[in-house]
Amino acid sequence: MTASSAEGGFLIANEFAAVEVHPDTAANGPRLHVRDIETGAEIFLDPLDLASLCLAGPRERATWLRSAAYEAADARHAAPSCTRSTRHENTGET
């Protein structure tokens, strides 16, 4: 993992991802601005968001990685398709 300082923030990277992290004080309270280098996607995390991340267990964190990071960006934001098969787990019906 590499971390370097950039404009009051940090670039944090490894073989899987690279993000810029900056403190942001322009809102009502302090928060953290995180931007994905590859996609440009960004998020602002307030202290409650950050505390929640700390309290999440390994199962929750693993679920986050599987559900978002490897989906195509347009698939994450698209409405569910009517042609998609919905299989009922217990009955095997579609």
Solvent accessible surface area in square Angstrom, and as a share of the most:
residue,aa,sasa,rsa
1,M,175,0.78
2,T,91,0.53
3,A,67,0.52
4,S,58,0.38
5,S,87,0.56
6,A,37,0.29
7,E,169,0.76
8,G,64,0.61
9,G,1,0.01
10,F,108,0.45
11,L,62,0.31
12,I,59,0.30
13,A,21,0.16
14,N,73,0.37
15,E,143,0.64
16,F,155,0.65
17,A,56,0.43
18,A,28,0.22
19,V,38,0.22
20,E,42,0.19
21,V,23,0.13
22,H,39,0.17
23,P,89,0.56
24,D,26,0.13
25,T,112,0.65
26,A,95,0.74
27,A,43,0.33
28,N,170,0.87
29,G,32,0.31
30,P,91,0.57
31,R,74,0.27
32,L,50,0.25
33,H,38,0.17
34,V,28,0.16
35,R,74,0.27
36,D,36,0.19
37,I,67,0.34
38,E,158,0.71
39,T,83,0.48
40,G,35,0.33
41,A,62,0.48
42,E,100,0.45
43,I,93,0.47
44,F,77,0.32
45,L,24,0.12
46,D,59,0.30
47,P,83,0.52
48,L,134,0.67
49,D,58,0.30
50,L,57,0.28
51,A,46,0.36
52,S,59,0.38
53,L,74,0.37
54,C,109,0.66
55,L,152,0.76
56,A,10,0.08
57,G,25,0.24
58,P,103,0.65
59,R,211,0.77
60,E,91,0.41
61,R,105,0.38
62,A,37,0.29
63,T,68,0.39
64,W,114,0.40
65,L,114,0.57
66,R,168,0.61
67,S,59,0.38
68,A,41,0.32
69,A,63,0.49
70,Y,171,0.65
71,E,81,0.36
72,A,60,0.47
73,A,57,0.44
74,D,107,0.55
75,A,62,0.48
76,R,102,0.37
77,H,158,0.71
78,A,65,0.50
79,A,89,0.69
80,P,119,0.75
81,S,55,0.36
82,C,139,0.83
83,T,128,0.75
84,R,165,0.60
85,S,82,0.53
86,T,94,0.55
87,R,159,0.58
88,H,100,0.45
89,E,170,0.76
90,N,151,0.77
91,T,88,0.51
92,G,36,0.35
93,E,101,0.45
94,T,111,0.65
